[in-house]
Every structure is written in structure tokens, then in C-alpha cells.
Amino acid sequence: MNLVNRNLVTIDDLSNGEIEALFTLADGMANSLNNQAGLCQGKIMASLFFEPSTRTRLSFEAGMLRLGGRVITAVDIGASSLAKGESIADMAKVVGSYADIIVIRHPWEGAARVVADYAGVPVINAGDGSHQHPTQTLCDLYTIRRERQSVKGLRIALWGDLKHGRTIHSLIYALARFGATILFCPGPGLELPEHVLRRLNTEYRGELKKCGNLNQEPEQTLFPIDAIYITPGSPHQLAMLPDVSLRVELKAGVDALYVTRLQKERQAPTVEEQELKKSYPVVDKKLLRGKEFKKTLVMHPLPRVDELTHEVDADPRSMYFKQAAYGMPVRMALLALLLGAKEITIPEKKDSFVRKTDYPAYKRDAGVNCPNINCVSNQETEVRYIKPEFTIVSREPLILRCIYCEHELYPRYVASSDWHEGKLENKRYHSADSHFARKIKPENLIIFASENEAQAQQFKPSSYVRQ
Ligand code: CP
């Protein structure tokens, strides 16, 4: 099987079997990094990094050179024609005519998806705002697999800025897919976004167990923990037991502690950075003395700032420099596959990915926009050609998911485009949670951002509008 011409925009673009097969190829590359120069000769990779990067950019570029290919690069929006107001779509079409593959990092969520839609060559998302960083997830999973053989059944704690960390957002879905139990240890106010939690519950069949008070007993030494997410791969009976059993479960040990820095560049301007820094949880030697960390892999996507002390570097449990080093063979394997230089065999019975649900689409010329101001679909240069587009992920309650950044929207007012039946008085709008609204077929659904908008389009309130 080959992955030629595929994109990697989110981690769900690869199945579990494809990830496993990619890792087998990476194992081979890791053993002979200097003998791969024949694979991508004559190919050009465009490396577009519009946010700072050390590891991702340089491992992709060095990887392409080791594969015998060449690299063209742009690292500053201000030095590209984006600064003159060019759209991402136009840039993608042009760069796609110069290069055989594009690697893009951009501060807007969903930007990589737009590049993939327009480039005409394979596109790899190297991080789009707070959305996802799927190749970091590949490095993370590869590290766990090298150290522990399998992710299934492991207890993995995610630490720090779970709200803005794109490495967290792509890793969490992968961990759920591979059957890990996930523990959340966020900094104050930096909890996992509601839409990510909901998706874990609805699409990965996970169960969330809140245990926020576990760390309040003076005698216990557990690290701060907000919630446990239990995947189908873990014992379900845990979810039915009282909190005391969760404590027992945690004391059984944490297999990996995935630490992330405070993403200060993504905080709202109103948030006081000094306050956040003061209360941000730190991983140090003292914490790691706890029994629950005896065999813990200490992971970090890097760069680190103050959240992981340098004294941990000498500890054999520290994995973060290995994670960064594995970026080379993992990204080389990915480039070779997407450029058609290598083929893979998918291991039998390994393809257990919870398949993406085929939700109905919602796309109209006017009306609701994505609520995420950092979404590519809300940017001045992009609204000229991008129409807000959503999938309808739930009818009760009505929930739309932006196809670019995956943020969710909870509309309050809807109508049916099939309103008339020849009678103007039937042109009515309804509360989205009303019995009538739920009967509207997805293809007829019209969603309004407000009652004013509905009335501006000559719809009148029905008896199903709640005041
Ligand atoms: N982990 C990671 O993405 O590092 P860089 O920002 O240095 O690429």
C-alpha cells in the first residue's frame, strides 16, 4: 500500500495501521540514516515556517536532504507576499507549482487545511495555531513504542497548558485511538477545551471521570489531577467505582508524563502572564520521587521554559531529547511515503482506528461564522474565498463543528429552506432546541447567528421560539 499524494493535516488523516507501518519504516531509517540518499532525488520540499521552530523545521529539512531531495524555505510572513495581503490559497497554488511537497507551520488554526485544499501536492501540517501538530504526535507515539512496545493500556498524564497546546490536541486523539488511559493535569484555567472533551466522548467512545478533589487530602502525594479519561482499551469497571478506586488506580503508577510549556503567545491579552506563570505546575526531581512515577517516561515536545527543571535531564526517565531526535527518522519515513518513494504493508488487525463519522455538512453563503477568532475562516485575507463550513455533529442539542479549526458552535435559531409550501406565512424561524427544529432535514437547515439576522432575511418567529 502506498500513501502517495496524501496530506497529513490532522492525526486522524492516518489510520492506526498506517501509523504502525510508518514506524516500521522509521525503524529502518533510524538504523541507516546515511544510506537513504537515493529515495527522493530530484524532489523539492517547500518548508514554510511562519512561526518559530527549531525541531520540526530542521528535522524536516535535514530529513529531506538525507533522502537526497532539496529544500526551498520561507520562515517569515513579513518576508513573503502574505505580508502584502496575498491569501493562503494563492500562496499554496504557487508554491505547489514549485515544490513536490509542502510542510507548513502557521499561526492560524485551519491554515494547513486551506494549503492542502489548494496546493495540488501533498501537504504536512507542522502546527497550525492551537489546533494540531500531527508529526509531533508521530514522534511522541514512536518514542512510547520504542520504550514500552505498545500504547494500549498505558496510563499517560498530560501536563500543563492543555487549552492551547497543539501537541496535546493531536496526541490526545491518538492516545484514545491506541487505547491509553489519559489523565489530565492542567495548569489553572488551562483545561482541555470543551469541544475536544466532547469529541473524545462521542467519537472515541471514551468515558470521562472527574476527580478534581483527589489531591486535597494532606497525606497523599499525587500530583494535581483534574480528570481521568478512560478509553475503550482500559478497564471500564473503573468508571463505575467511587473516587477512592481512582486513587488506587493512580497509585499503580503513571507510564508517561507528557509535560508542556505555558503557550504564552496564545493567551488572551487580558490574561496576566505573571499570574499564570506563578501557578503553572512544575515537574522536578522532587515530584518524580513519588512512587507513582517510579517507571514514568518524562516526555516533552520541547521547547521547555520553566515547567520542567534541567535537573531532570540526567534522569534515565527523561525522554524529551530522544523524542526530538526521533523526529529525523519519523519525518524521513513520512516524506518518503507521501512522495511515493516507499510503500508500506499495513499490519493485519492493527487498523482499529475509530473511523471518522460521516456527519452532514453545513455550508451557506451567509449566516454563522466560526466562533474561533483565530480560525483561518475568519481572517480578512481569507474571507474573500472561504465560506464558513461546518459538519453537523449533533442534532440534540444542535452542534456544528468548523471544518477548519474543529471548534464548535451551538446555534440558537434555525429555519428550513423548505419553508414556503407556497405560503409566505410559513417563512418562520425556530429555537434550535425546539421539537420542530429537530425535524428539519440537514440539507434544508438554515442557521442564524441571531434573531435580528433571521428577521433581516424576512423570517418571522414561530411559536417554537423561546423568549
Ligand atoms: N516540538 C516542536 O514543535 O518544536 P519546534 O517548535 O522547535 O519545532
Residues whose N, C-alpha, C, O or C-beta is under 5 A from the ligand:
A	BS01	CP	P52 S53 T54 R55 T56 R57 P301 L302 P303
